[in-house]
Amino acid sequence: MSKFQMQIETEYPILFLSDASPKVTYPDNTGQSFATATADCLCFYVLSYVDGASLVTVTDEECEAGGREMFSGTIEASTGVLTVTDSTPFYYLNIPVPTGSVSVSIWADDDRNPDWVWIKLGAIRDY
């Protein structure tokens, strides 16, 4: 089991979980959903820096924080690495995962201004 936690303050209230490839297809529009996705990229809301930091947890464990499940699906990890970035793009985290399709579930305490976001990946590789 692996767990990574970060307090993240970002200018724009959105983060991306995507394949580490430079040819990622970002969602065109976040719309009204908490999370939107393409085959290799998922974007989701966090707090804007003016509202404070969001605690972002990336793990292969079930959510222990409560909240609501906001997203469930898969993301293609052709490089075997998923990254958490913001729109600048600043790379917060690189996560080693099995190459191919990885299941992703996201929970949060709010759909627009989450104090915390919990991301469960189907598998995280150990080194």
C-alpha positions in Angstrom: 0.0 0.0 0.0 1.2 3.5 -0.9 -0.1 6.9 0.2 1.1 10.4 -0.9 -0.4 13.5 0.7 0.2 17.1 -0.2 -1.2 20.5 0.8 -1.6 22.2 -2.5 -2.2 25.9 -3.2 -2.6 26.8 -6.8 -3.6 29.9 -8.7 -6.5 28.3 -10.6 -8.7 25.9 -8.7 -8.0 22.8 -10.9 -5.5 20.0 -11.0 -4.7 17.3 -13.5 -4.0 13.6 -13.1 -2.5 12.4 -16.4 -0.1 10.1 -18.2 3.5 11.4 -18.1 3.6 11.5 -21.9 4.1 15.0 -23.5 1.2 14.2 -25.8 -1.6 14.2 -23.3 -5.1 15.2 -24.4 -6.6 17.6 -21.9 -10.4 17.9 -21.4 -11.7 20.8 -23.5 -14.1 22.1 -20.8 -14.5 21.3 -17.1 -18.2 22.2 -17.3 -20.2 21.8 -14.2 -18.8 18.5 -13.2 -16.3 18.1 -10.3 -14.1 16.0 -12.6 -13.9 15.6 -16.4 -11.6 13.2 -18.3 -10.2 12.1 -21.6 -8.5 8.7 -22.2 -5.2 9.9 -20.6 -6.1 12.9 -18.5 -8.4 13.7 -15.6 -9.0 17.2 -14.3 -10.6 18.0 -10.9 -11.3 20.9 -8.7 -9.3 22.0 -5.6 -9.3 25.3 -3.7 -7.8 28.4 -5.3 -4.9 29.8 -3.3 -7.0 32.8 -2.2 -9.2 30.3 -0.3 -6.4 28.2 1.1 -4.8 24.9 0.4 -6.5 21.6 -0.4 -5.2 18.4 1.0 -4.7 16.0 -1.9 -4.2 12.3 -1.2 -3.1 9.8 -3.9 -3.2 6.2 -2.8 -4.2 2.7 -3.7 -6.3 2.5 -0.5 -10.0 3.0 0.0 -11.1 6.5 1.1 -10.9 6.9 4.9 -12.0 10.5 5.0 -15.8 10.2 4.2 -17.1 12.7 1.7 -18.7 11.8 -1.6 -17.4 9.8 -4.5 -17.1 12.4 -7.3 -15.6 10.3 -10.1 -15.0 6.6 -11.0 -13.4 5.5 -14.2 -10.1 4.7 -15.9 -7.1 6.5 -17.3 -4.5 5.3 -19.8 -1.0 5.2 -18.4 1.0 4.4 -21.5 4.3 5.5 -19.8 3.7 3.6 -16.6 3.7 7.0 -14.7 0.8 9.2 -13.7 1.5 12.9 -12.8 -0.4 15.4 -10.7 0.1 18.9 -12.2 -1.6 22.3 -12.2 -2.2 24.6 -15.1 1.2 26.3 -15.1 2.2 23.2 -15.4 3.9 22.5 -12.1 4.5 18.8 -11.4 3.6 18.0 -7.8 3.9 14.2 -8.0 4.9 11.4 -10.3 3.3 8.0 -9.4 4.6 4.7 -10.8 1.6 2.6 -12.0 1.3 -0.5 -14.2 1.4 0.4 -17.9 -2.0 0.4 -19.5 -5.5 1.2 -18.1 -5.6 2.2 -14.4 -8.8 2.5 -12.4 -9.3 5.9 -10.7 -11.9 6.8 -8.0 -12.0 10.3 -6.5 -13.8 11.5 -3.3 -14.0 15.0 -1.9 -15.8 16.9 0.8 -17.2 19.5 -1.7 -17.8 19.5 -5.4 -16.5 23.1 -6.0 -14.3 24.1 -3.1 -12.9 20.9 -1.6 -10.7 21.2 1.5 -9.6 17.7 0.7 -9.5 15.3 -2.3 -8.8 11.6 -2.1 -7.7 9.8 -5.3 -7.6 6.0 -5.2 -5.6 4.3 -8.0 -6.2 0.7 -9.0 -2.5 0.0 -8.4 0.7 1.8 -7.5 4.0 0.1 -8.3 6.5 -0.3 -5.4 10.2 0.3 -5.9 
